[in-house]
Amino acid sequence: MRKWDRVKSSHDPAREAGMRRIIITAITLIWLGGCGDDTPATAKTGSTNDACYMAQKFVSGRLKAPATADFQPCREASMSPQSDGLAGARYSVFSYVDSQNGFGAKIRNNYLAVLQYEGYDQSKRQYGWSLVSLAMEGQTWTNPNFAAQPPPAPIPPATERRAKKQ
């Protein structure tokens, strides 16, 4: 008889019950940990790719035949964030779209869109974007909700600042 054949089975019901509790508790904790916010932390900030896709959506709304639109891929478009990706950040997107005009001819239109990221709405689980301005086909559309900011007051020369201190 071999050595391992002589090993007694240590069947302990109390020990098995304790192991079951530990396993069930671990599975429950893992499951509850996964039930939280399912959007990654980086998804709550704006990005240049998101701005490009939203610009395409806004441009499509102004085309005569949006179903015929062929946009430049976002990876090839010129995009520049004007600030960080948090709420209130603005992005500029310069790209083109090929679409049919009123006569059915497919033409290329360059466009420049300025968008503002409004943030992530947790209750709706969606991102908020606003079109600040759009220039296309020789026309410019501006959002009246974004009034032009007044220029900052000029800084007086250093000699005037010293005179005011005295």
C-alpha positions as CSV (number, residue, x, y, z in Angstrom):
1,M,0.0,0.0,0.0
2,R,1.3,3.4,-1.0
3,K,1.8,6.2,1.5
4,W,-0.8,8.5,-0.1
5,D,-3.4,5.7,-0.1
6,R,-3.2,5.6,3.7
7,V,-4.1,9.2,4.3
8,K,-7.4,9.5,6.1
9,S,-10.0,11.8,4.8
10,S,-10.4,14.7,7.3
11,H,-14.1,15.4,6.7
12,D,-15.0,18.2,9.1
13,P,-18.5,19.7,8.5
14,A,-17.7,22.8,10.6
15,R,-14.6,23.6,8.6
16,E,-16.4,23.2,5.3
17,A,-19.2,25.5,6.4
18,G,-16.6,28.1,7.4
19,M,-14.9,27.8,4.0
20,R,-18.3,28.2,2.2
21,R,-19.0,31.4,4.1
22,I,-15.6,32.8,3.2
23,I,-16.0,32.0,-0.5
24,I,-19.6,33.4,-0.6
25,T,-18.4,36.6,1.2
26,A,-15.5,37.0,-1.3
27,I,-17.8,36.6,-4.3
28,T,-20.3,39.0,-2.8
29,L,-17.6,41.7,-2.2
30,I,-16.2,41.3,-5.7
31,W,-19.7,41.6,-7.2
32,L,-20.6,44.6,-5.1
33,G,-17.3,46.3,-6.0
34,G,-18.2,46.0,-9.7
35,C,-21.7,47.5,-9.3
36,G,-20.4,51.1,-8.8
37,D,-19.8,53.7,-11.4
38,D,-19.1,51.9,-14.7
39,T,-17.5,54.8,-16.5
40,P,-13.8,55.1,-16.2
41,A,-12.3,58.1,-14.6
42,T,-10.8,59.3,-17.9
43,A,-14.2,59.1,-19.6
44,K,-15.4,62.1,-17.5
45,T,-13.1,64.5,-19.3
46,G,-13.3,65.7,-22.8
47,S,-10.8,64.6,-25.5
48,T,-9.8,65.8,-29.0
49,N,-11.4,62.7,-30.5
50,D,-14.7,63.3,-28.8
51,A,-14.6,66.9,-30.0
52,C,-14.0,65.7,-33.5
53,Y,-16.9,63.3,-33.5
54,M,-19.2,66.0,-32.0
55,A,-18.0,68.5,-34.6
56,Q,-19.0,66.0,-37.3
57,K,-22.5,65.7,-35.7
58,F,-22.9,69.5,-35.6
59,V,-21.7,69.8,-39.2
60,S,-24.1,67.1,-40.4
61,G,-27.0,69.1,-39.1
62,R,-26.1,72.0,-41.5
63,L,-25.6,69.9,-44.6
64,K,-28.2,69.8,-47.4
65,A,-27.8,66.0,-47.8
66,P,-26.3,64.7,-44.4
67,A,-26.7,61.0,-45.5
68,T,-24.2,61.5,-48.2
69,A,-21.5,63.0,-45.9
70,D,-18.0,61.5,-46.0
71,F,-15.9,63.1,-43.2
72,Q,-12.2,63.2,-42.9
73,P,-11.1,60.6,-40.3
74,C,-10.6,62.2,-36.9
75,R,-7.0,60.9,-36.7
76,E,-6.2,63.0,-39.8
77,A,-8.1,66.2,-38.8
78,S,-6.4,69.1,-37.1
79,M,-7.5,69.5,-33.6
80,S,-6.3,71.6,-30.7
81,P,-7.5,71.8,-27.2
82,Q,-7.6,75.3,-25.9
83,S,-7.5,74.2,-22.3
84,D,-7.6,71.0,-20.2
85,G,-10.3,68.4,-20.7
86,L,-12.4,69.4,-17.8
87,A,-15.9,71.0,-18.0
88,G,-15.6,74.3,-19.8
89,A,-12.7,73.3,-22.0
90,R,-12.8,74.4,-25.6
91,Y,-11.6,72.5,-28.6
92,S,-10.9,73.7,-32.2
93,V,-11.5,71.2,-35.0
94,F,-10.4,71.9,-38.6
95,S,-11.4,69.3,-41.1
96,Y,-13.5,68.7,-44.2
97,V,-16.6,66.8,-45.4
98,D,-17.5,65.6,-48.8
99,S,-21.3,65.7,-49.4
100,Q,-23.8,66.4,-52.0
101,N,-25.0,70.0,-52.6
102,G,-28.5,71.0,-53.7
103,F,-27.8,70.0,-57.3
104,G,-26.6,66.5,-56.3
105,A,-22.9,67.1,-57.0
106,K,-20.5,65.9,-54.4
107,I,-18.3,68.8,-53.2
108,R,-15.7,69.2,-50.4
109,N,-16.3,71.7,-47.7
110,N,-13.7,72.7,-45.1
111,Y,-15.0,73.6,-41.7
112,L,-13.7,75.0,-38.5
113,A,-15.7,74.2,-35.4
114,V,-15.1,75.4,-31.9
115,L,-16.8,73.3,-29.2
116,Q,-17.0,73.5,-25.5
117,Y,-17.1,70.4,-23.3
118,E,-19.8,70.8,-20.7
119,G,-19.0,67.8,-18.6
120,Y,-20.4,64.4,-17.9
121,D,-24.0,64.1,-16.7
122,Q,-24.0,61.1,-14.3
123,S,-27.9,61.0,-14.2
124,K,-28.2,60.8,-18.0
125,R,-24.8,58.9,-18.4
126,Q,-23.9,61.1,-21.3
127,Y,-21.4,63.8,-22.2
128,G,-22.4,67.4,-22.8
129,W,-21.0,69.4,-25.7
130,S,-21.9,72.8,-27.1
131,L,-21.1,74.3,-30.4
132,V,-19.5,77.7,-29.8
133,S,-19.0,78.6,-33.5
134,L,-18.8,76.9,-36.9
135,A,-17.4,78.3,-40.1
136,M,-18.2,76.4,-43.3
137,E,-19.1,77.2,-46.9
138,G,-18.3,80.9,-46.4
139,Q,-20.8,81.1,-43.6
140,T,-20.3,81.4,-39.9
141,W,-22.7,80.3,-37.2
142,T,-22.1,81.4,-33.6
143,N,-23.9,80.3,-30.5
144,P,-25.6,83.3,-28.8
145,N,-25.1,81.6,-25.4
146,F,-21.4,82.2,-25.8
147,A,-21.0,86.0,-25.9
148,A,-17.7,87.3,-26.9
149,Q,-15.6,87.8,-23.8
150,P,-14.4,91.4,-23.3
151,P,-10.6,91.8,-23.6
152,P,-8.7,92.0,-20.3
153,A,-7.9,95.5,-19.1
154,P,-4.4,96.5,-20.2
155,I,-1.7,96.3,-17.6
156,P,-0.2,99.8,-16.9
157,P,3.5,100.3,-17.4
158,A,5.7,99.6,-14.4
159,T,6.4,103.4,-13.9
160,E,2.6,104.1,-13.4
161,R,2.2,101.2,-10.9
162,R,5.1,102.6,-8.8
163,A,3.6,106.1,-8.9
164,K,0.2,104.8,-7.7
165,K,1.8,103.0,-4.7
166,Q,3.4,106.2,-3.4
